[in-house]
Amino acid sequence: MAHTFLFEPGVWTASGTFWRGDGEPMEAQGRTEIAHRNDCWLLSSTLKVLGSPPVEFMNAYCIEPPGSRSYAGMKWTSENATLGKLQGTFSMIGSSIFCVYRCQDSGYHGAEHLEQLDSNTYRNAGILLLEDRALSSWQMTLRRPAV
């Protein structure tokens, strides 16, 4: 089955659990929109953590389109108000998409894994670290309307 997340423009919704660095779980909801331009694939996402008070994280990625290159490593960049300028890579391996990222200036880094369950559903898990300390982690299910 060919990957649809990233590779097809569209809107995905997410729901699941977000854990703070101290391990406290909280319900989380998100939305990701993917648009394809010739020079850049745009990924815009929001994640709302339903704690007290609720917190919302926003990210915008510019992903280098794969072109004739292999999907083994699609580079991306993102400017984040809290974390700084992030650089990362999406790599496709079978039914999985792996993402590793870092901010050279601040020491933030992390990883995500997306597993394709069907063309409209992915399971996602990730972690954000500062140096060697886990700041947060999450496990979500991403869905898009059937096409």
N, C-alpha and C positions, 0 to 999 in steps of 0.2 A: 504494500500500500504506500503510495507517495505521500510525503508530508504536505499538510495543508496549512498548518500554523507557520507564519512567516511567508510562505510561498504563494498564498492566495490572499489578495486584499479582502478585508472584512473586519467585523467586530466580534470579539469574544468576551464573554462574561465569566467571572471566576467567583468561586466560593470555597471556603475552607477555614483553616486554622493558622493563626500567626502566634509565634512564641517570642516573648521578650527574652533578653539575655539571661534573666533569672529563671526562665523556664515556665513562666505563667502563660497559659494558653488563652487566646481571645479569638472570637469569631472575626472573620475577615471577608470582604467582598471587593471585587475588582472589575475593571473593564479595560480591554486592550483593543486599540484600533490599529490596523495595518494598512498602509497605502504604499503603492509602488510608483516611484518616479524613475526616470531614466538614470539619474545620477545617484539616487539614494532611495532605499526602502525606509519609510518612516514607521516607527512603532511608538505609539503614544499610549501610556498606561496610567491608571490610577488604582491605588489600593487603599481601601478604607478599613482601618482596624477599629472594631466596635468596642473599644474599651471605655473607660470613664476618666477623662473625656475621650470621644472618638478622635482618631488621628488619621490624616489622609496623606499618602505619599504619591507624588507625581513624577513620572519619568518620560523622557522623549529620547529615542535612539535614532541615529542615522546609521543604517546598515549598508555596507558595500554590496550591491547586487552581485550574485555569483557569476553572471555572464557565462563564458565558456569554461571558467575554472570549475574545479571540483567543489562540491558542497562541504568538503572536509573542514573548511575554516573560513567562515564569513565574518570579517572584522566589523566592529561597530564602535561608535563613540556616543557619549551622552554627557550633557552638562547637568549636574545636580546641585541645587542650592545648598544642600547639607553636606554631601559627600565630595563635591568637586567634580573635575573632569574625569569621567570613567572611560576606560578602554576595555573592550572585550572581544570574544570570539564565540560564534555559534558554530558547533560542529555536529553534523548528522551522522549517526551510526545506527544502522538498522531502523528500528521503530523509535529510537531515542534522539533527542536534540540535547546536547550538552552546551552549557554556557559558562565560561569562566571570565572573570573581570577583575579589574584593579584600578586604583587611583594612585599613581606614582607619588603624588605630592603629600597625600594624607595618610597612607597606610591602610586605607579601606580596601578590602578585596572579598571575593566570594565566588559562589558557584550555584548553578541551577541545573536541574534535570527535568526535561519534559518527555513523558512517555505517551506515544500516540495509542489511544484505545480504539478509536475509529476515526473516520475523516472529519468528524465534528466534535471530538472529545479528546482532551489531553489531561494527564495527571502531571502535576508540577510540584517539585520540592526544591527548596533553596536555602542558602545560609549567607549571611553578611557578617564579616569579621573585621575587627580593627586589630592589626598586628596578629596576635595569637588568641584574641578573646572574641567569642561569639557574641554579637550584639542582638541578632534576631534570626529567626528561621521561620519557614512557612511550608505548608502543604495545601495545595489548592487543586480544584478540578476546573478546567477551562472548557467552555462549551460555546459553540456558535450555532445559529439557526441552521437547520438542514437546508442544503442548497440543491 
